[in-house]
């Protein structure tokens, strides 16, 4: 996604934000563009209070003067704006490329609406080309991995489960202190069944399938903006 298209999608999503809103603020490069644009409006006197979905987003928002609160302080939100790694039919999403999908899902679920910002390359007919992030507890990692493999196989899915690492080779650890397995299933024709199967595995903390959560997607194309609904 070009920087220009990211800005276009973010700017269009800003139209959904009204003064006084309790706003969930997402994580990722496109969400960063939205946060910067929101910061510029706040600097001009626009008043909102944001609940960030990651420590990274919190730091950026704070540096821009956006008033922040925790989800405990504001347990019900009006709107969340966030990016996505894939957007499938009925606005089913894969998220978590940035490793913040647990907090992103909690914040989105606490919101009356969730608007996704992306470019046209993120819109797919079937989810799965982007590896599905599965957040797991470090304890019993091998056992949890085997259970995920068996659950996937029962649904006709196969592909490598790779523990995410940082550039220096160290484990990628989420803000919640967990590890991530990236599952390269390639195609997930029945995301709901996979989501249910993953939730049933004790070592799985959360997964990057966002189903029935997004209420709209603002998609930037070279020739303009599309707003998709479920």
Secondary structure, 3 states (H helix, E strand, C coil): CCHHHHHHHHHHHHCCCCCCCEEEECCCHHHHHHHHHHHHHHHCCCCCEEEECCHHHHHHHHHCCCCECCCCCCCCEEEEEEECCEECHHHCEECCCCCCHHHHHHHHHCEEEEEEEEEHHHECCCCCCCCEEEEECCCCHHHHHHHHHHHHHHCCCCCCEEECECCCCCECCCCCCCEEEEECCCCCCCHHHHHHHHHCCCCEEEECEECCCCCEEEEEECCEEEEECC
